[in-house]
Amino acid sequence: MPVQIYNSLTKKKEVLVPLQGNRINIYSCGVTVYDRCHIGHARSLYVFDVMVRYLRYQGYDVRFVRNITDVDDKIINKANELKKTSQEVAFENIQKYYEDLESLSIDRADKEPCATENIPDMIKHIGVLIEKGFAYVANGDVYFSVRKFPSYGKLSGQGIEQMHEAVRIEKDPNKKDPLDFALWKKSKEGEPFWDSPWGKGRPGWHIECSVMSLKHLGCETLDIHAGGRDLIFPHHENEIAQAEALTNKPFARHWIHHGLITINGQKMAKSLGNFVTIQDALKKFSPDEIKMFFLGAHYASPIDFSESAVKEAGEALQRFDVLFWRAYELTKEKDVETKEADFIKKHREDFFKAMDDDFNTPQALAALFKLVSDTNKYIDHNKSDRDYLNIVFTAVDTIEDLGRNVFGLFLKEKERSLSEVEELLLEERKTARAKKDFKRSDELRELLKNKGIAVEDTKEGQVWRWI
Ligand SMILES: [Zn+2]
């Protein structure tokens, strides 16, 4: 079955047909580096990581570009607050952003261009928009004239009047229409600037994305443009206007928008004291627990982050661990080979069917867990099968393969092996349970937990994993 994606532009599910051979060019709006990334960024980074992984898994030649906005009002304000230069603030936060990706085991995009590295291209693009009559210079600023672009509003499905209400832009004497947006901003005292035909200044945020996507993907129409739902208007609307005014071609075939995150039912805001950075979340949860939480909701749905919700989603990981451990015990030091069985095939196909249907991860995850429970049943009831071990091996291999390569789970390398003390504690707990000394075994579980080791008791005995 082909992959179908809900397209925010046409408001319907459409088959993904690459514009060029087997290649899929994807662009996602990235972070503005003025602070540490928060859990909402983690969702954006992860849902697109899973989409890219899945398309690659299905054999597409995916090229993925995600930008970094490293010049912006927020960065300048932060720099003033910290008495640093905006380059310093951007540089520090870019390093932290890469640390976040690494600690979540989320891949970097193929290219992660910074806005400040692409200024000459932006100046060129703006120059053409002026020449073509889509943009005008006013007192050192350059604005895009939205009324010159007749289909302005097609992504957000709004008319000009509605948009006027939505933005409530203050009257700016330089603008011909309040909806016109800045392509180039004249620099104020103490702000970073670049020379341009219109004087010293810096690019607006929207032009960065139009320029970097087309340049770094090397095409005039992207297969997929991705971002958060909050970016549809005005950011993506403006990206379309800028790009299409330049090329006369559709800017992106599919527009994908992920749903937003709330924290315990509230919008996340520093002023509300509920701002959760990725590093805060990682103090309490493993990357896989956070990923399980995200997988449990469709990417387009809103999601409410709470400690109990992540904990609950993460607990299901134990089911993988127990099965992996059972299979390991059965197959270690044995010669095994791949052997398909009907139940494996069925659940694998259900997994693909769910992912093909607009990346329905909750359903795909359910298929994976059905495979887990059927494999456990198979282990219990089919010991006399001629291919018993081969089928156990194949089922578990399938789960690991899909979990790792599509969902990006099970990637965290075990940073270290057990220390001698930890091994002794695990042994002691085993003995305590055997003697039914539950008080001691509970104490030991707590002790091990503090060392980052989760212990669970199963039919086959004690199982542990890193947390
Ligand atoms: Zn963007």
Residues whose N, C-alpha, C, O or C-beta is under 5 A from the ligand:
A	BS01	ZN	C29 C209
